[in-house]
Amino acid sequence: MGVAIEIGPFTIHWYAILINLGIVFAIVLARAQAKSQGLNPDTAYDITLVALPIGIIGARLWYVAFNLPYYLDNPGQIFQPWLGGLAIHGGLIFGILAGYIYTKIKKIDFLSWADIAAPGIAIAQAVGRWGNYINQEAYGYETNLPWAIFVDGAYRHPTFLYESIWNIILASILIYILRSKRKYKGQIIILYGIGYSIGRFWIEGLRTDSLMLGSLRVAQLVSIVTIVFSIYIANKLKVEKESEE
């Protein structure tokens, strides 16, 4: 599915290419933001080397966990994520946790680097979503809108495209605020959490392949929790900032 290069047993999938391309963009952007904030841009490499592999493992575990009956019947496919099946929420949770632990060990300010990383994360997601298009997955319900895509025997909402555009807009806003309007450390990663979750909640409602927890869409549930938690943390950081002044 979505094979870009195949030489004998050696195969490279478009899904992997696009994910890695998104990662490159994220690192380049993070280094640029670090320079603008007067921080060592090479630290972006160090954090990525820790957070990225843990995040990928988390993304796969999250997807497998919510499709457990299928993977219990097909255990060999657990280790074939190029066929589709990386859940961004699992990647974000595991990756951010890994980054947090690393910064604490190295005595680096976590919130500063989380703010720097946030726009790049959004860009990486925007690029990676096109892997879903190539794999013919993550599409929506049938529609007669002029930008519908033909997949699975019908014209459908291109939900991968909606999320890609949403994340590009979000990244642009975050960069602007980071460079000229940030009021406290942690504001950018918080705005990312809120902004991405608002878009994801809406877009997820259009999809036909959502991960489910009973009758609830997992991504929508996580989005609500993220918004509430982000607002709580934002208020806490604002109070801390005011008490310091």
C-alpha positions as CSV (number, residue, x, y, z in Angstrom):
1,M,0.0,0.0,0.0
2,G,1.5,3.4,-1.1
3,V,4.9,1.9,-2.1
4,A,7.3,4.6,-3.2
5,I,10.4,2.5,-3.9
6,E,10.7,-1.3,-4.1
7,I,14.0,-3.1,-4.9
8,G,13.8,-6.8,-4.2
9,P,12.9,-7.2,-0.5
10,F,13.7,-3.5,0.2
11,T,10.6,-1.4,0.3
12,I,10.0,2.3,1.2
13,H,6.4,3.5,1.6
14,W,5.1,7.0,1.0
15,Y,3.7,7.0,4.4
16,A,7.1,6.7,6.0
17,I,8.6,9.3,3.6
18,L,6.0,11.9,4.4
19,I,6.2,11.3,8.2
20,N,10.0,11.7,8.0
21,L,9.6,14.8,5.8
22,G,7.3,16.2,8.4
23,I,9.9,15.5,11.1
24,V,12.6,17.3,9.1
25,F,10.4,20.3,8.7
26,A,9.6,20.3,12.5
27,I,13.3,20.2,13.4
28,V,14.2,23.0,11.0
29,L,11.4,25.1,12.3
30,A,12.3,24.3,16.0
31,R,15.9,25.4,15.4
32,A,14.8,28.6,13.8
33,Q,12.5,29.4,16.7
34,A,15.2,28.5,19.2
35,K,17.5,31.0,17.6
36,S,14.8,33.7,17.7
37,Q,14.5,33.0,21.5
38,G,18.2,33.1,22.2
39,L,18.5,29.4,22.9
40,N,20.9,26.8,21.6
41,P,19.3,25.4,18.4
42,D,21.2,22.1,18.7
43,T,19.2,21.2,21.7
44,A,16.3,20.6,19.3
45,Y,18.3,17.6,17.9
46,D,18.9,16.2,21.4
47,I,15.2,16.4,22.4
48,T,14.1,15.0,19.1
49,L,16.4,12.0,19.4
50,V,14.6,11.1,22.7
51,A,11.0,12.2,22.1
52,L,10.7,11.0,18.5
53,P,11.2,7.2,18.9
54,I,9.2,7.2,22.1
55,G,6.4,9.1,20.3
56,I,6.3,6.8,17.4
57,I,6.1,3.8,19.7
58,G,3.3,5.5,21.6
59,A,1.4,6.3,18.4
60,R,1.5,2.7,17.4
61,L,0.6,1.4,20.8
62,W,-2.3,3.7,21.0
63,Y,-3.7,2.6,17.7
64,V,-3.2,-1.1,18.4
65,A,-4.8,-0.7,21.9
66,F,-8.0,0.6,20.4
67,N,-8.0,-2.1,17.7
68,L,-6.9,-4.9,20.0
69,P,-9.3,-7.6,18.7
70,Y,-8.0,-7.2,15.2
71,Y,-4.3,-7.3,16.2
72,L,-4.8,-10.2,18.5
73,D,-6.0,-12.1,15.4
74,N,-3.2,-10.6,13.2
75,P,-0.3,-10.1,15.6
76,G,2.3,-9.9,12.8
77,Q,0.7,-6.6,11.6
78,I,1.5,-4.9,14.9
79,F,5.0,-4.3,13.6
80,Q,3.8,-3.0,10.2
81,P,2.8,0.6,10.9
82,W,3.5,1.5,7.2
83,L,0.2,-0.2,6.4
84,G,-1.5,2.6,8.4
85,G,-2.1,2.9,12.1
86,L,-0.2,5.6,13.9
87,A,-2.5,7.5,16.3
88,I,-1.3,11.1,16.8
89,H,-2.7,11.4,20.3
90,G,-0.6,8.4,21.5
91,G,2.4,9.9,19.8
92,L,1.9,13.3,21.4
93,I,1.3,11.9,24.9
94,F,4.4,9.6,24.8
95,G,6.6,12.1,23.0
96,I,5.8,15.1,25.3
97,L,6.3,12.9,28.4
98,A,9.7,11.7,27.0
99,G,10.6,15.3,26.3
100,Y,9.6,16.4,29.8
101,I,11.6,13.7,31.5
102,Y,14.7,14.5,29.3
103,T,14.5,18.2,30.1
104,K,14.2,17.6,33.8
105,I,17.3,15.3,33.7
106,K,19.3,17.8,31.7
107,K,18.0,20.7,33.7
108,I,16.6,22.4,30.6
109,D,13.4,24.6,30.8
110,F,10.7,22.3,29.6
111,L,8.1,25.0,28.9
112,S,10.4,27.1,26.8
113,W,11.3,24.1,24.6
114,A,7.7,22.9,24.4
115,D,6.7,26.4,23.1
116,I,9.5,26.2,20.5
117,A,8.4,22.7,19.4
118,A,4.7,23.3,19.1
119,P,4.6,25.0,15.7
120,G,6.9,22.3,14.2
121,I,4.6,19.6,15.6
122,A,1.7,21.1,13.8
123,I,3.6,21.3,10.6
124,A,4.8,17.7,10.9
125,Q,1.1,16.7,11.3
126,A,0.1,18.7,8.3
127,V,2.7,16.9,6.1
128,G,2.1,13.5,7.6
129,R,-1.7,13.6,6.9
130,W,-0.9,13.2,3.2
131,G,0.3,9.7,4.0
132,N,-3.3,9.0,4.9
133,Y,-4.4,10.2,1.4
134,I,-1.9,7.9,-0.3
135,N,-3.0,5.0,1.9
136,Q,-6.6,5.8,1.1
137,E,-7.5,6.1,4.8
138,A,-8.7,8.8,7.3
139,Y,-11.5,9.9,4.9
140,G,-15.0,11.1,5.8
141,Y,-18.6,10.5,5.1
142,E,-20.1,10.8,1.6
143,T,-20.6,14.4,0.4
144,N,-21.4,16.2,-2.8
145,L,-19.1,19.1,-2.1
146,P,-16.9,20.2,-5.0
147,W,-13.7,19.2,-3.2
148,A,-14.8,15.7,-2.3
149,I,-12.4,12.8,-3.1
150,F,-13.5,9.5,-4.7
151,V,-12.5,6.7,-2.4
152,D,-14.1,3.4,-1.3
153,G,-16.7,3.7,-4.0
154,A,-18.0,7.1,-3.2
155,Y,-17.2,10.8,-3.0
156,R,-16.2,11.7,0.5
157,H,-15.0,14.5,2.8
158,P,-11.1,14.7,2.5
159,T,-10.7,14.9,6.2
160,F,-6.9,14.4,5.9
161,L,-6.9,17.7,3.9
162,Y,-9.0,19.5,6.4
163,E,-6.6,18.6,9.2
164,S,-3.6,19.5,7.1
165,I,-4.9,22.9,6.3
166,W,-6.0,23.4,9.9
167,N,-2.5,22.6,11.2
168,I,-0.8,24.9,8.8
169,I,-2.9,27.8,9.9
170,L,-2.4,26.8,13.5
171,A,1.4,26.7,13.1
172,S,1.4,30.1,11.5
173,I,-0.6,31.6,14.4
174,L,1.7,29.9,16.9
175,I,4.8,31.2,15.3
176,Y,3.5,34.8,15.3
177,I,2.5,34.7,18.9
178,L,5.8,33.0,19.9
179,R,7.8,35.7,18.2
180,S,5.9,38.8,19.3
181,K,3.0,38.2,21.6
182,R,3.9,35.5,24.1
183,K,2.9,36.5,27.6
184,Y,4.3,33.6,29.6
185,K,6.3,30.4,29.1
186,G,4.0,27.5,28.1
187,Q,1.5,29.7,26.3
188,I,2.4,28.4,22.9
189,I,2.1,24.7,23.7
190,I,-1.1,25.4,25.5
191,L,-2.5,27.2,22.5
192,Y,-1.4,24.3,20.3
193,G,-3.3,21.9,22.5
194,I,-6.4,24.0,22.5
195,G,-6.2,24.9,18.8
196,Y,-5.5,21.4,17.5
197,S,-8.1,19.9,19.8
198,I,-10.9,22.2,18.5
199,G,-10.1,21.3,14.9
200,R,-9.7,17.6,15.6
201,F,-13.0,17.4,17.4
202,W,-14.8,18.9,14.4
203,I,-12.9,16.9,11.8
204,E,-13.2,13.6,13.7
205,G,-16.9,13.9,13.6
206,L,-16.7,13.6,9.8
207,R,-14.6,10.5,9.7
208,T,-15.7,7.0,9.1
209,D,-12.7,5.2,10.7
210,S,-12.5,6.7,14.2
211,L,-11.0,4.8,17.0
212,M,-13.8,4.0,19.4
213,L,-14.3,3.6,23.1
214,G,-17.7,2.1,23.3
215,S,-20.0,4.6,21.5
216,L,-17.5,7.5,21.9
217,R,-14.9,8.6,19.4
218,V,-11.6,8.4,21.2
219,A,-10.1,11.5,19.4
220,Q,-13.1,13.6,20.4
221,L,-12.9,12.5,24.0
222,V,-9.2,13.2,24.2
223,S,-9.8,16.6,22.5
224,I,-12.3,17.6,25.2
225,V,-9.9,16.5,28.0
226,T,-7.0,18.3,26.3
227,I,-9.0,21.6,26.1
228,V,-10.1,21.5,29.7
229,F,-6.6,20.5,30.9
230,S,-4.9,23.2,28.8
231,I,-7.2,25.9,30.2
232,Y,-6.5,24.7,33.7
233,I,-2.7,24.8,33.1
234,A,-3.0,28.2,31.4
235,N,-4.7,29.7,34.4
236,K,-2.1,28.2,36.7
237,L,0.8,29.6,34.7
238,K,-0.8,33.0,34.5
239,V,-1.2,33.1,38.3
240,E,2.5,32.0,38.8
241,K,3.6,34.7,36.3
242,E,1.6,37.4,38.1
243,S,2.9,36.4,41.5
244,E,6.5,36.8,40.2
245,E,5.9,40.3,38.9
